[in-house]
Amino acid sequence: MEPAKRVLIVEDDIHIADLLRMHLQDEGYQVTHCADGSQGLAQVRAGGWDALILDIMLPGVDGLEICRQARAMTTYTPIIITSARSSEVHRILGLELGADDYLPKPFSVLELVARVKALLRRAAAMSRNQAAAAGMLELNGVRVDPLTRQAHLNGEALDLTPREFDLLYHFIKHPEKVFSRLDLLNQVWGYQHDGYEHTVNTHINRLRAKIEADPADPTRILTVWGKGYRYAGGGAS
């Protein structure tokens, strides 16, 4: 039998946290709750989590900073952000920092549990797909290994966030294919976020800064005006 999935809730509203804990435990998850952002960040850094549920407004460190630091770690963990701040700017900021989903308060606890289950299923499927497609890919001076989740540029290790790695790996698996921003949201992020396509732009700009000699004149991740982006199949060292 597989060990229970571990879910960390960082939420200062005890009533909400208790409801989430009860419903997630009913689904068979092992749940830990932190009411303080600093304690939550310490738990995230300790690692070993299968999913994170983060409130934005927290005493100590806020949920967006926890999200940012979680995404800087080498291990990918699904993240859902919840907040009474339902304005578009906070949703966008959460997504750009790497959150997988955003649920404004008040929300249905059952809906949040369903989203956690969906994200965990997707993470498991990604892991299986990467194992099935084991073997390094190399193109245009960039080498990616889906098992170790490491990437190299001309033999030098690249410091990529989990989402940057997923995006780069997706491009290299499909050289010369043009993807719209919505295509990339659906296929790399794994869900629809209509209106948030600029999140893709942000990640592509960060990738270009790491893999292009001149990010303003890229030779790998190319813009196809009016259509999207493609990864060039060769020609750069």
N, C-alpha and C positions, 0 to 999 in steps of 0.2 A: 504493500500500500504506500502511495506517495505521501510524504509529510504534508501537513496542512499548510496552505499558503499563508504567509505572514503579511498582515496589513497594518500600517501605522497611520493612526488618525492624530493630526495636530489641530486641535480645536479647543477654544477657550469657553465655548458654551457647553456646559456639562450636560444639559438636557439633550442637546443634539448629539453629543458624543456618545451618551449612554444608549440612545436609540440606534445609532449606527453600529455601535458595538454589539448590541443584542441581535440585530438583523444579520450582520455579517457572521457572527458566531453561529447563528441558526443555519447559515449556508456552509458551515464547516471551516471557516477561516479562523486563524489565530490572530487576535486583535490586541494591539497595544495603543494606549491613548496618552498623549501629552497635552496639557492645557497651556503650556508655555512654549513660545517659539524657540528659545534658547535650548530647552530640553529636547524639543523636537529635532532641532538641527543636530544635536549630539547623537541622537538615535539614528538619524539618516546617515551621518558620517560613520557610525558603527557598522552599517551595512546589513545585508541579509534580508531585506524587505522585498516582497513581491509586488506591493502596490502602496502608494502614498496618497492620503487624502489630506489636503492642506487648506486651512482657512487663510485668507489674506491678512485680516486684522487680528494680530496676536500680540500679547505682551512679550517683550524681548525682541526677538528677530521675527520679521513678518514673513508670511507665507511665500511671497514672491522671491525673497532672498533665499529661503530654504529651497525653493524650486530651482533657482539659478545654480546653487551649489550642488544640488543633486544631479543636475544635468552636466556639471563639470566633472563628475565622477566617471570612471570607465565603465561601470556596470549600468546598464539601462534598466530603469524601474518605471513602470507606468505611474503617471501622476494625474490626479484630479484636483483641481482648485475649486473651492467653494467660497462664496463671499456675499455679504449684503451689498457690496459694491457691484451693481449690475450694469454699470455704464460700459459702453463699447470699448473705451480706452483701456479699462482694466482687463477685459476679456482678451484684447489684442496683446497687451503686455504679458499676460500669463502665457499665451500661446507662443509668443516670440521667445520667452524664456525657456520654453520646452515642455510646457504642460500638455498632456494628451487630451484633456477635456476640462470644461469649465461649467460649473453649475451655480447659477445665482440663487441666493436665499430670498424668500423661503423656497425650499425644494421638497420634492417627494423623496422620503428616505428609500422607498422601494425603487424609485427610478435611479437613485445614486447607486444602490446595491447592484442593480441591473447593469449599470455602466461599468462598475468595478469588474463584474463577471465578464463583460464583453472585452474589456481591456486585457484581462488575464488570459482569456482565450486567444486573443490576437497575439499577445506576447509569446504564448506557448507555440502558436502556429509559426511565428517568425523563427523561433528557435529550431523547430523541426525542419522548416524550409532551408535554413542555413546549414543544418547538419546534412540534409539531403544533397545540398549543392556544395558540399565541402570541397575545398580546393581553392587556391589563390587565383585571382584574376589580375591581369596586368595589362595596362593599356596607356599609351601616351605618357610613359614615364611614371605612372602611378600604379602601385600594387596594393591590393586589398585582400585580406584573409578573413572570410566570414566566421571562421571558428574562433580565432583569437581576437577578432574585431580590431585588428591593427592594420594601419595603412602606412605606406612608405612612398616618398617622392624621390626618385632617383637614388634609392637606397637609404635615404634619411627618414627616420620615423616622423610621422605627422601626429600632432597633438589635436585630435578631433573629439568633439562631444559625441555622445551616442547618436544624436539626430543627424549631425554632420556626416558621421560614418554611414548611416543608413542611406542618406541622400547620395553620397558619393558612390556607394556600392550599387545603388539602383541605376545611376547613370552608366557606370562601367559595365553593368550587366546588359545594357541596351545601347551600345554605341551607335551614334548617328541618328537615333530615334528622337523625334521632337516631342517634348512633353509640355503641355500647358501648365500654368501654375496650379489650376484645379486638378489636373491629372496627377501632379506630384503630391498635392495634399491628400488625394484619395489613396494613392498607391504607396506613399512613404509614411505619411502621418496615419493613414488607415481609416479616415472618417471624413465626413463632409464638414467644411467650415466655410460656407458661402460668405463671401465678403472679406475673408481673411487671407486672400492669396498673397498679399504683400509679405506675410510671414515667410513664404518661400523665397521671396526676393532677399530678405534679411539673411537667411541661411546660405543662399547662393553667394551673396557678397562675402560672407565669412569664409566660405569654402575657397572662393577665388583668392582671398587674401593669403590663404595657406598653400595653395597649389599652383598659383600662377606667378610667373616672373614679374609680370606687370598686370595687376588686377584690372586696370583700366583698359587693357588691350589683351583680353584673355585668348589663350590658344587651346584650352581644354573645354571648359564649360562655356559654350557659345550661346549668345542670344540670337534667336530667330525672330526677327521683328514681326510683331502682330500674331505670333504663334506660340512662342515659349522659349524653351532651352533644349540644347542637345549637347552630348559629350562627343568631342572630336575623336575620330578613330585613330589618328596618328599624325605625325609630322612635327611634334614638339619633343624635345629631349628633357 
